Amino acid sequence: MPLLNTSHPSPVTFLLMGIPGLEHLHVWIGIPFCSMYLVAVVGNVTILAVVRAERSLHEPMFLFLCMLSVTDLVLSTSTLPRMLCLFWLGAHDIAFDSCLAQMFFIHSFTAMESGFFLAMAIDRYVAICHPLHHTTILTRVHIIIMGIIVVIRGVAFFSPHPILLKHMPYCKTRVIAHTYCEFMAVVKLACMDTGATKHYSLSMATIIGSCDAILIAVSYAFILRSVFRLPSREASFKALGTCGSHVCVILVFYATAGFSIFTHRFGKNVPAHIHIFIANIYLLVPPFLNPIVYGVRTKKIREHVLRTLMVKVA
């Protein structure tokens, strides 16, 4: 009697389903997604160009902002173009290796985004709470070291994801119930016990996200304490407005990312279309909002862009 073993090491392609239950709205959903992507690309490229051209902006805050902009560009570009092909052209097929590459970029650069939010919060804490020591604490060398640590952390903790999936046997459907190659959506297709693999992924995401979020919250708590002690009411309101917009962007990122993580762990009754839609939001909205909040609302960047536009018009 022949052995019944239908598994094979790796499929040639996967099929991305999109947002289950909302397939008839894919064309319309793609319009705001595309708009956010265009704003994210133009905004982040503008920030990089302005900081590079203006030497007065070579400060810790703007250097960290450039790191965040590069992360946003990679994160959004690794998902949006392929997603729009799915929504508008019906291109469901994605090669197995391309799927693994997309997965690596999404998860590692999401961790980097969280790390750069923390680095920027530390910079604001030092600048507001210890202004006399700002330049001595956050030197160019220290900024580079912090950036390298954030990048290495993202790569080191999430490189195992595609490596583990590459060597798993697949004997189930090739259909991924998602708009992109998310690790938890792909690992469900493996025909072996993946409990330890899922636990590792969720644990890494939870530890990194929660530690960064707690440290950011502590930093802003000290910042708010210092702001309320300022003698000038006008200065206090200005600082509160700046910190408030920063906190809103950070909350959007961690709230949506946290919802996605905890839905995988506990939310078995959450409808798939809601989970997948919010999983898209935490990849798309922060790259869209960051240039607006950190760029347009930053006086030095805004003035440089306006001055450049006026020169070109003249």
Salt bridges, closest charged atoms under 4 A:
GLU54 OE1 - HIS304 ND1 2.91
GLU54 OE1 - ARG307 NH2 3.55
GLU59 OE2 - LYS300 NZ 3.00
ASP97 OD1 - LYS166 NZ 2.69
ASP123 OD2 - ARG124 NH2 2.97
ASP123 OD1 - HIS134 NE2 2.76
GLU182 OE1 - HIS178 NE2 3.50
GLU182 OE2 - HIS264 NE2 2.94
ASP212 OD2 - ARG153 NH2 2.78
GLU303 OE2 - LYS299 NZ 3.99
